[in-house]
Amino acid sequence: MTKLEPGDRAPTFSLEDQEGRTVELSQFKGRKVLLFFYPKAMTPGCTRQACAVSESLGQLEELGVAALGVSPDPPERQKRFDEKHGLGFPLLADEENAAARAYGAWGTKNMYGKKYEGVIRSSYLIDEKGRILGAWNKIKPGDTVPRALEVLGE
């Protein structure tokens, strides 16, 4: 599994958001990006994580940071997730898990003794030039924004 570290180039991606628009990392050149991967929309941990990011959008925007959430859910489920919780930022459908694999947010998980492959909750802070500023694998849902703010000196 790829493990990204600060200073590494952020892998590029092209994914569909909940509105059916294609979103590419290159669209954010000149801005920082808080990119986070979550296993499944509408589940308790993923809802806590996405809502925490949503509640911090104003602060993130003041710091020049765009937020992007990524999961294997199709765009229709992402749209329901956004509408139900009023998230207000792009939720990207990584149905083939290509972006999750490129970022090291895909791997073996263990639930009740059963091993399986899936999305590992992770977040990445990417700078204006597409380099990793911070990388957190196996992050807790409530730590996504605080960890990014630490790196940003907030």
C-alpha positions, 0 to 999 in steps of 0.5 A: 500500500502506498503511504503518502508523506509530507512533501510527496506529490498528491496523486491526480484524480478525476471523479464525479461529484454528487451533482454529476460534475467531473472534479479533478485535483488540478482544478484546485491549483493555487488553493489548498485542499483538505481531501478526506476518504470515508468508507460509506455515506450515511454511516455514523462515523462517516456522517460525524466526519463529513459534518465536522468538515461542513461545520468548519467550511467557513474557517477553512475557506478563510484559510484558502482551503477547499474541502473534498470528501471521497468514498466508493458510493455512487453519485446518487448516494453522495447526493442523498448524503449531502442533501440529508446533512446539508454538507455543502462541498463536493463529495466524490464517487470513487466507485473503482477505488482508484483514488483511494488506492493511489492515496493509500486509503485502501487496504485490509480492514478487520471487523469482528475478526473478519478481514476484508479490503476497504476504504481506510478513513484517511485525510490529506492536506494538499498545498497550492502546488499539489504537494502533501502538507499532512497525511493521516491514515486511520484517522478518527472522524472528529480529527480530520479538521483539527489535524489540518488546522494544526498543520496550517498553524491555526 
